């Protein structure tokens, strides 16, 4: 599991059908056809890790999200629900994460490269491997993915096993809370924009994108298994395990991208929350970001501690 790829997964699932050839959208449809629906299944109650930070006047709560979740999971317990109910603002990675109409043109802008076919960027061996993998998930072959940037193909391939295993971006914790907050007419803010997040993926150097795609092709079977492991850790509030799954591999294999996708973003988000905590007009704020951003030595929580704030795990 690589930090930051949830952005691309959601983009591939929601927006790519509008693109030339519809490669990512076709892959999503194939995967969805293979998923087993569990209508009427009782939602599973879990106990995720969450934290409280007392500000000058108000309170900030932080909860890690899993962006792609199975529909029968919800992250509520009575105390967490009370904190959510008491909040008057919701902070997400992006405030309009549910707006697929806004995502579609951005996915085309950042995820497609009509002038440089994908096969011209990959080795012959990887083109052949991609063709085999594409056919294995129900696509006609590598040719359908030719207009896509390597990062977008990686996101698409990572998404397919998850969807086949029953995961759904629409069931992600952040999207569920976004929908609830809209119904309750709460103020919703984002640390970043859709453009910021897709820029982050598209701006990875081309050689690094190709390397990451090669890794994805050779480790595709790990995708759903890693997600199952991440969700299990999230459900029991195992922050150390989340850090190991979501961040450490990226930090070791791709340190520059780890800094850009994790450390730099966490630094900016912590600075925003530092200002929120210092603001005497702040009421009760609920923050929901990817669980990996609240785990490990470079987490938002560690950065807030360095700024002098006391972090209390609930």
C-alpha positions as CSV (number, residue, x, y, z in Angstrom):
1,X,0.0,0.0,0.0
2,X,1.5,3.3,-1.0
3,X,0.6,6.6,0.7
4,X,-1.2,8.9,-1.6
5,X,-2.5,6.4,-4.1
6,X,-6.1,6.6,-2.7
7,X,-6.3,9.9,-4.5
8,X,-5.6,8.2,-7.8
9,X,-7.8,5.2,-6.9
10,X,-10.8,7.5,-6.5
11,X,-9.9,9.4,-9.6
12,X,-9.7,6.2,-11.6
13,X,-12.9,4.8,-10.2
14,X,-15.0,8.0,-10.6
15,X,-13.6,9.9,-13.5
16,X,-11.8,7.7,-16.1
17,X,-14.9,6.5,-17.9
18,X,-15.1,9.9,-19.5
19,X,-11.6,9.5,-20.8
20,X,-10.5,8.2,-24.2
21,X,-11.0,4.5,-24.3
22,X,-12.5,4.5,-20.8
23,X,-9.7,2.1,-19.6
24,X,-9.9,2.9,-15.9
25,X,-13.7,3.0,-16.0
26,X,-13.9,-0.3,-17.8
27,X,-11.6,-1.8,-15.2
28,X,-13.8,-0.5,-12.4
29,X,-16.9,-1.9,-14.1
30,X,-15.2,-5.3,-14.5
31,X,-14.2,-5.4,-10.9
32,X,-17.6,-4.3,-9.7
33,X,-19.2,-7.1,-11.6
34,X,-16.9,-9.5,-9.8
35,X,-17.7,-8.2,-6.3
36,X,-20.2,-10.0,-4.1
37,X,-23.0,-7.8,-2.8
38,X,-24.0,-8.2,0.8
39,X,-27.3,-6.4,0.9
40,X,-28.9,-6.3,4.4
41,X,-25.7,-7.2,6.2
42,X,-25.4,-5.7,9.6
43,X,-22.8,-2.9,9.8
44,X,-19.7,-4.0,11.7
45,X,-18.9,-1.8,14.7
46,X,-15.2,-1.0,15.1
47,X,-12.9,0.9,17.4
48,X,-10.5,3.1,15.4
49,X,-7.9,5.4,16.9
50,X,-8.9,9.0,17.3
51,X,-7.5,11.9,19.2
52,X,-8.4,15.2,20.9
53,X,-6.4,18.4,21.0
54,X,-7.6,21.3,23.2
55,X,-6.9,24.7,21.7
56,X,-7.0,28.3,23.1
57,X,-10.7,28.1,23.1
58,X,-12.0,25.3,21.0
59,X,-11.3,21.6,20.5
60,X,-10.0,19.7,17.5
61,X,-10.7,15.9,17.1
62,X,-8.7,13.9,14.6
63,X,-9.8,10.5,13.0
64,X,-7.8,8.5,10.5
65,X,-9.8,7.4,7.4
66,X,-9.6,4.5,5.1
67,X,-10.7,6.0,1.8
68,X,-11.8,2.7,0.2
69,X,-14.0,0.6,2.6
70,X,-16.4,-2.2,2.5
71,X,-20.0,-1.1,2.9
72,X,-20.7,-3.1,6.0
73,X,-18.1,-1.2,8.2
74,X,-18.8,1.9,10.2
75,X,-16.3,3.6,12.6
76,X,-18.6,4.7,15.4
77,X,-18.7,4.2,19.1
78,X,-20.8,6.3,21.5
79,X,-18.0,8.7,22.4
80,X,-16.8,9.2,18.8
81,X,-20.4,9.8,17.7
82,X,-20.8,12.4,20.5
83,X,-17.7,14.2,19.3
84,X,-18.9,14.1,15.7
85,X,-22.3,15.4,16.7
86,X,-20.8,18.2,18.8
87,X,-18.6,19.4,15.9
88,X,-19.6,22.5,13.9
89,X,-16.8,22.1,11.3
90,X,-15.4,19.2,9.3
91,X,-11.9,19.3,7.9
92,X,-11.1,16.8,5.1
93,X,-8.2,16.3,2.7
94,X,-10.4,17.9,0.1
95,X,-13.8,19.5,0.8
96,X,-15.6,18.3,-2.4
97,X,-14.3,14.7,-2.5
98,X,-17.7,13.5,-3.5
99,X,-17.9,15.7,-6.7
100,X,-17.2,13.3,-9.5
101,X,-18.2,15.9,-12.1
102,X,-15.4,18.1,-10.9
103,X,-13.0,15.2,-10.8
104,X,-13.5,14.0,-14.4
105,X,-11.9,16.9,-16.3
106,X,-9.0,17.0,-13.8
107,X,-8.4,13.2,-14.3
108,X,-8.3,13.8,-18.0
109,X,-5.9,16.7,-17.6
110,X,-3.5,15.0,-15.2
111,X,-4.1,11.3,-16.0
112,X,-3.9,11.2,-19.8
113,X,-1.1,11.8,-22.3
114,X,-2.5,11.5,-25.8
115,X,0.8,12.6,-27.5
116,X,3.0,10.0,-25.8
117,X,1.6,6.4,-25.8
118,X,2.2,4.4,-22.6
119,X,4.1,1.7,-24.4
120,X,6.7,4.3,-25.5
121,X,7.5,4.9,-21.8
122,X,7.7,1.3,-20.7
123,X,10.2,-1.5,-21.4
124,X,9.0,-4.3,-23.8
125,X,8.8,-6.7,-20.8
126,X,6.6,-4.4,-18.8
127,X,4.3,-3.8,-21.9
128,X,3.9,-7.5,-22.3
129,X,3.3,-7.9,-18.5
130,X,0.8,-5.1,-18.5
131,X,-1.0,-6.7,-21.4
132,X,-1.3,-10.0,-19.6
133,X,-2.5,-8.3,-16.4
134,X,-5.0,-6.2,-18.3
135,X,-6.5,-9.2,-20.0
136,X,-6.5,-11.0,-16.6
137,X,-8.8,-8.4,-15.1
138,X,-11.2,-8.4,-18.1
139,X,-9.8,-5.6,-20.3
140,X,-9.1,-6.2,-24.0
141,X,-5.4,-5.6,-23.3
142,X,-2.6,-3.0,-22.9
143,X,-3.8,-1.0,-25.9
144,X,-6.8,0.3,-23.9
145,X,-4.4,1.9,-21.4
146,X,-2.2,3.5,-24.0
147,X,-3.5,7.1,-23.5
148,X,-2.9,6.9,-19.7
149,X,0.0,8.2,-17.7
150,X,1.9,5.5,-15.8
151,X,0.7,6.8,-12.4
152,X,-2.9,6.6,-13.5
153,X,-2.5,3.0,-14.7
154,X,-0.9,2.1,-11.4
155,X,-3.9,3.6,-9.6
156,X,-6.3,1.7,-11.8
157,X,-4.6,-1.6,-11.3
158,X,-4.4,-1.1,-7.6
159,X,-8.1,-0.4,-7.5
160,X,-9.4,-3.5,-9.3
161,X,-8.5,-6.2,-6.8
162,X,-10.0,-4.0,-4.0
163,X,-13.3,-3.7,-5.8
164,X,-13.4,-7.4,-6.6
165,X,-12.8,-8.0,-2.8
166,X,-15.9,-5.8,-2.0
167,X,-14.3,-2.4,-1.3
168,X,-16.0,0.7,-2.5
169,X,-14.7,4.3,-2.6
170,X,-18.2,5.5,-1.9
171,X,-18.1,3.7,1.4
172,X,-14.9,5.4,2.6
173,X,-15.1,6.9,6.1
174,X,-14.4,10.4,4.9
175,X,-17.1,10.3,2.2
176,X,-19.6,9.0,4.7
177,X,-18.9,11.8,7.1
178,X,-18.9,14.3,4.3
179,X,-22.4,13.2,3.4
180,X,-23.6,13.4,7.0
181,X,-22.1,16.8,7.5
182,X,-23.8,18.1,4.4
183,X,-27.1,16.9,5.7
184,X,-26.5,18.6,9.0
185,X,-25.4,21.8,7.2
186,X,-22.0,21.9,8.9
187,X,-19.1,23.9,7.5
188,X,-16.8,21.7,5.4
189,X,-13.2,22.7,4.7
190,X,-10.3,21.0,2.9
191,X,-6.6,21.1,3.5
192,X,-6.1,20.7,-0.3
193,X,-8.0,20.8,-3.6
194,X,-8.6,18.1,-6.1
195,X,-6.2,19.8,-8.4
196,X,-3.5,19.9,-5.6
197,X,-3.9,16.1,-5.1
198,X,-3.9,15.1,-8.7
199,X,-1.0,17.4,-9.4
200,X,0.9,15.6,-6.7
201,X,0.5,12.3,-8.5
202,X,1.1,13.7,-12.0
203,X,4.2,15.6,-10.9
204,X,6.0,12.4,-9.8
205,X,9.0,12.2,-12.3
206,X,8.2,10.0,-15.3
207,X,11.0,7.6,-14.5
208,X,9.6,7.2,-10.9
209,X,6.1,6.6,-12.3
210,X,7.4,3.9,-14.5
211,X,9.2,2.2,-11.6
212,X,6.1,2.4,-9.4
213,X,4.0,0.9,-12.3
214,X,6.5,-2.0,-12.6
215,X,6.2,-2.7,-8.9
216,X,2.4,-2.6,-9.2
217,X,2.5,-5.1,-12.0
218,X,4.7,-7.5,-10.1
219,X,2.9,-7.1,-6.8
220,X,-0.7,-6.8,-7.9
221,X,-1.9,-9.8,-5.8
222,X,-0.8,-7.9,-2.7
223,X,-3.2,-5.0,-3.3
224,X,-6.4,-6.5,-1.7
225,X,-4.3,-8.3,0.9
226,X,-2.6,-5.1,2.0
227,X,-5.9,-3.3,2.1
228,X,-7.4,-6.1,4.3
229,X,-4.5,-5.8,6.6
230,X,-4.8,-2.0,6.8
231,X,-8.5,-2.1,7.5
232,X,-8.0,-4.7,10.2
233,X,-5.4,-2.5,11.8
234,X,-7.7,0.6,11.5
235,X,-10.6,-1.3,13.0
236,X,-8.7,-2.2,16.2
237,X,-6.9,1.2,16.4
238,X,-3.4,-0.2,15.7
239,X,-1.6,3.0,14.8
240,X,1.9,1.3,14.7
241,X,0.6,-1.3,12.2
242,X,-1.0,1.4,10.0
243,X,2.3,3.3,9.9
244,X,4.1,0.1,8.7
245,X,1.6,-0.7,6.0
246,X,0.9,2.8,4.7
247,X,4.2,4.7,5.0
248,X,7.3,2.6,5.6
249,X,7.5,0.9,2.2
250,X,7.2,4.2,0.4
251,X,9.7,5.8,2.7
252,X,12.3,3.1,2.0
253,X,11.7,2.5,-1.7
254,X,10.8,6.1,-2.8
255,X,12.1,8.5,-0.2
256,X,11.7,11.6,-2.3
257,X,8.0,10.8,-3.0
258,X,7.5,9.9,0.7
259,X,8.7,13.4,1.6
260,X,6.5,15.0,-1.0
261,X,3.4,12.9,-0.5
262,X,3.5,12.4,3.3
263,X,6.0,14.6,5.2
264,X,5.4,17.9,3.3
265,X,1.7,17.5,3.3
266,X,1.6,16.7,7.0
267,X,3.7,19.7,7.7
268,X,1.2,22.0,5.8
269,X,-1.8,20.4,7.5
270,X,-0.3,20.7,10.9
271,X,0.4,24.4,10.3
272,X,-3.2,24.9,9.4
273,X,-4.4,23.1,12.5
274,X,-2.0,25.1,14.6
275,X,-3.7,28.3,13.4
276,X,-7.1,26.7,14.0
277,X,-6.1,25.8,17.6
278,X,-4.8,29.3,18.3
279,X,-7.9,31.0,16.9
280,X,-10.2,32.1,19.8
281,X,-13.2,31.8,17.6
282,X,-12.7,28.1,17.0
283,X,-15.5,25.9,18.3
284,X,-15.4,22.1,17.8
285,X,-13.6,20.9,14.7
286,X,-13.5,17.3,13.5
287,X,-10.6,16.3,11.2
288,X,-10.7,13.3,9.0
289,X,-7.7,12.4,6.8
290,X,-6.1,9.2,5.6
291,X,-5.0,7.0,8.5
292,X,-1.4,7.0,7.4
293,X,-1.2,10.8,8.0
294,X,-1.9,10.2,11.7
295,X,0.6,7.4,12.1
296,X,4.4,7.2,12.4
297,X,7.2,9.6,13.3
298,X,6.2,12.2,10.6
299,X,2.5,12.3,11.4
300,X,0.4,15.3,11.8
301,X,0.0,14.4,15.5
302,X,3.8,14.4,16.0
303,X,4.1,17.8,14.3
304,X,1.4,19.3,16.5
305,X,3.2,17.9,19.5
306,X,6.4,19.7,18.3
307,X,4.3,22.9,18.1
308,X,3.5,22.5,21.8
309,X,0.0,21.0,21.7
310,X,-1.0,18.2,24.0
311,X,-2.4,15.2,22.1
312,X,-4.8,13.0,23.9
313,X,-5.9,9.6,22.4
314,X,-9.5,9.0,23.1
